[in-house]
Amino acid sequence: MTLPLGSVVVLDLADEPMVLASRLLADLGADVIRVEPIGGDGVRRRGPFVGGIEGLERGLAHIRYNAGKRSLALALDRPEAWEAARALASRADIAIVPMEADALTGEFVAEAHLGAVSPGPGVIEAVLRRDAAREPVADLVGVAAGGMLYLNGYPEDPPNHPAGQLAYKQTSLAAALGAVSLLLESQAGRRGGRIVVSMQEAMMWTTIQSGNQNYWHWYRQRPRRRGLANVGMQTIFRARDGKWVSFYQHPPAWARFAAWAREALGESRFEAPEWHDAGYRLEQHAQVVAVTARLCESLDCADLVAEAQRRAILVVPVQGVMDIARDPHLRARGFFQKVWHEQLGMDIEVMRPPFVSSAYAASARPAPALGEHTRSVLKELCGFEESKIDRWLRDGLAREATSEVLAR
């Protein structure tokens, strides 16, 4: 079955803030060429590592974000090695460039901007914020610039930096969307183009609900760190077994919530006519929160969620990493897939690609060994003769994975 981007070639020079973007394009079938230094990209060096043992092929970040790509290892600190990158750019449909580039990479990006690489690919790049191309980049800075730190945590404590490098992921999502838009432009006969992603604005996607100015108009509340109180009405509650749930009495389910409170706690007040008015419920939110807390404290998390779902009320568990890994619904839906990693000699269970369609099926694939595809990419996409490839490998301009690595 052909994937949507099966004919697309992507030149991936991204550093970590946008490395997920090319992974998403690979999931959709693109031939993503991960151009990395002889010693491997920075993502390979970030732990944790498989089995707790450091190694260029063992980093979980590499296994996750470089999955489905081909690895071309070049001596990117030597000007002559960029001949291969320029040859590849002439064949690529999309080039994703790093947020923080050294001199040689910056020169290559400038050529792409000016159309010196002809025919040029569409170029995707990112900055921290508009008109601030030179500012230093870090996930923490991006999360702060996008407003998440101001909203995340308890008012009496310092703000919480969310796990998982959220600013980097949001930047990658925006970059992937930009890449697809340039591909659509190319199909319409307008090849090339350039899209610059603002990490700050990509991060603001995550705050559009909790940072919305309408909260002032509606509730006279200023969005800020509110702990469990949330903006409007509390939605996070502790169950009897100490686990947490998100519990929302959304308007269509109010009558069902009121019936549950009466049956479980003997609380019949919510069935009175005035409680069917959403404005009245907001004014009396302290009563709603108190009864909801009692209801949650009467059941263990799993039983609470099951009963709420039976009643068609929006209650879901707040899950930790191991909760997600063991989630029976995700298991039943095939969310996790085992993928053989040749360079490690083992199966690793990974999350499936995030695309589900009746028109195609995207399967999880392994991350490449360092330089695993150097020879094939130089020959097929860069047009190098075998003798030239051998010379580059001998002179240290390129590197390919050894048979020992691939046989491990």
WOJO-V362882 format. One record per backbone hydrogen bond with DSSP energy under -0.5 kcal/mol. NH is the residue of the N-H (numbers start at 0). CO is the residue of the C=O. If there is no record, write none. Layout:
# WOJO-V362882
nh=[NH & NH]
co=[CO & CO]
This chain:
# WOJO-V362882
nh=[4 & 5 & 7 & 9 & 10 & 11 & 11 & 12 & 12 & 17 & 18 & 18 & 20 & 21 & 22 & 23 & 24 & 25 & 26 & 27 & 28 & 29 & 30 & 31 & 32 & 32 & 33 & 33 & 34 & 34 & 35 & 35 & 37 & 39 & 43 & 44 & 44 & 45 & 46 & 49 & 51 & 52 & 53 & 57 & 58 & 59 & 60 & 61 & 62 & 63 & 64 & 65 & 66 & 67 & 68 & 69 & 71 & 71 & 72 & 72 & 73 & 73 & 74 & 75 & 77 & 80 & 81 & 81 & 82 & 83 & 84 & 85 & 86 & 87 & 88 & 89 & 90 & 90 & 91 & 92 & 93 & 94 & 95 & 96 & 96 & 100 & 105 & 106 & 107 & 108 & 109 & 110 & 111 & 112 & 113 & 114 & 114 & 115 & 116 & 117 & 121 & 122 & 123 & 124 & 126 & 127 & 131 & 134 & 141 & 142 & 143 & 144 & 145 & 146 & 147 & 148 & 150 & 150 & 151 & 152 & 156 & 159 & 161 & 168 & 169 & 170 & 171 & 172 & 173 & 174 & 175 & 176 & 177 & 178 & 179 & 180 & 181 & 182 & 183 & 184 & 185 & 186 & 187 & 188 & 189 & 190 & 194 & 196 & 196 & 198 & 198 & 199 & 201 & 202 & 203 & 204 & 204 & 205 & 206 & 207 & 210 & 211 & 214 & 215 & 216 & 217 & 218 & 219 & 219 & 220 & 222 & 224 & 225 & 226 & 228 & 229 & 231 & 232 & 234 & 235 & 236 & 236 & 238 & 239 & 239 & 241 & 244 & 245 & 246 & 246 & 247 & 247 & 249 & 252 & 253 & 256 & 257 & 258 & 259 & 260 & 261 & 262 & 263 & 264 & 265 & 266 & 267 & 270 & 271 & 274 & 275 & 276 & 277 & 280 & 281 & 282 & 283 & 284 & 286 & 287 & 288 & 289 & 290 & 291 & 292 & 293 & 294 & 295 & 296 & 297 & 297 & 298 & 303 & 304 & 305 & 306 & 307 & 308 & 309 & 310 & 311 & 312 & 313 & 314 & 315 & 317 & 318 & 323 & 324 & 325 & 326 & 326 & 330 & 331 & 332 & 333 & 334 & 336 & 338 & 340 & 341 & 343 & 344 & 345 & 347 & 349 & 349 & 351 & 355 & 356 & 362 & 367 & 371 & 372 & 373 & 376 & 377 & 378 & 379 & 380 & 381 & 383 & 388 & 389 & 390 & 391 & 392 & 393 & 394 & 395 & 395 & 396 & 397 & 398 & 400 & 405 & 406 & 407 & 407]
co=[27 & 2 & 4 & 30 & 93 & 9 & 32 & 10 & 95 & 14 & 14 & 15 & 17 & 17 & 18 & 19 & 20 & 21 & 22 & 23 & 25 & 24 & 7 & 29 & 9 & 30 & 31 & 69 & 11 & 32 & 33 & 71 & 73 & 36 & 40 & 40 & 41 & 42 & 44 & 57 & 48 & 49 & 51 & 54 & 54 & 47 & 45 & 42 & 58 & 59 & 60 & 61 & 63 & 365 & 65 & 31 & 33 & 69 & 70 & 398 & 35 & 71 & 396 & 73 & 74 & 77 & 77 & 78 & 79 & 80 & 80 & 81 & 82 & 83 & 84 & 85 & 86 & 87 & 87 & 8 & 8 & 121 & 10 & 94 & 123 & 98 & 101 & 102 & 103 & 104 & 105 & 106 & 107 & 108 & 109 & 110 & 111 & 110 & 110 & 115 & 92 & 192 & 94 & 194 & 196 & 131 & 128 & 131 & 137 & 138 & 139 & 140 & 141 & 143 & 142 & 142 & 146 & 147 & 147 & 150 & 153 & 151 & 159 & 164 & 165 & 166 & 167 & 168 & 169 & 170 & 171 & 172 & 173 & 174 & 175 & 176 & 177 & 178 & 179 & 180 & 181 & 182 & 183 & 185 & 184 & 188 & 122 & 124 & 194 & 126 & 196 & 127 & 197 & 198 & 199 & 200 & 201 & 202 & 203 & 204 & 206 & 208 & 211 & 212 & 212 & 213 & 214 & 214 & 215 & 214 & 220 & 149 & 150 & 152 & 225 & 226 & 229 & 230 & 227 & 227 & 234 & 244 & 242 & 295 & 298 & 238 & 236 & 315 & 234 & 244 & 245 & 313 & 247 & 249 & 250 & 252 & 253 & 254 & 255 & 256 & 257 & 258 & 259 & 260 & 261 & 260 & 265 & 267 & 268 & 271 & 272 & 273 & 275 & 276 & 277 & 278 & 279 & 281 & 283 & 283 & 284 & 285 & 286 & 287 & 288 & 289 & 290 & 291 & 292 & 293 & 294 & 295 & 299 & 300 & 301 & 302 & 303 & 304 & 305 & 306 & 308 & 307 & 247 & 312 & 245 & 243 & 316 & 319 & 320 & 321 & 322 & 323 & 326 & 327 & 328 & 330 & 329 & 349 & 347 & 345 & 339 & 340 & 340 & 340 & 338 & 336 & 347 & 334 & 353 & 359 & 360 & 65 & 368 & 70 & 370 & 372 & 373 & 374 & 375 & 376 & 376 & 377 & 384 & 385 & 386 & 387 & 388 & 389 & 390 & 391 & 392 & 391 & 391 & 72 & 370 & 401 & 402 & 403 & 404]
